[in-house]
């Protein structure tokens, strides 16, 4: 019986087809993990990002407290509770559908908020979608032109 070894040309051609398929599969699995991470937990607002310009606004270290929200859901519906820099309570219910999020019944007191807190109240009312990217919670708002970026506290 005569067996011919594979020609180098055939092996190289086969490898050229397999590399893009492997890269495509590995990239799509990373994106899915980033998109649908675990929202349940405690998150601190770290910064705002304007997606068109790339500008970033960070929390002023002189604030009396950070904005911290505690999310809890079953993958479809949930609630958050938290406090703002002026020590005002904030709560809301939300629904999830893939990366879409809809906040309902947003409650809280906006009295005596510094600009960081006022920006939070304006932004949370227009949030449309969410993602977990590099371990951070991104809440996209204002036609997805801006994002609030939270870091996990626990």
Secondary structure, DSSP 8 states (H G I E B T S, - for coil): -------HHHHHHHHHHHHHHHHHHHHHHHHHHHHT----EEEEEEEEEETTT--EEE--TTSSS--EEEEEESSSEEEEEEE-TT--EEEEEEEEETTEEEEEEEEE--TT--HHHHHHHHHHTTEEEEEEETTEEEEEETTTTEEEEEEE--
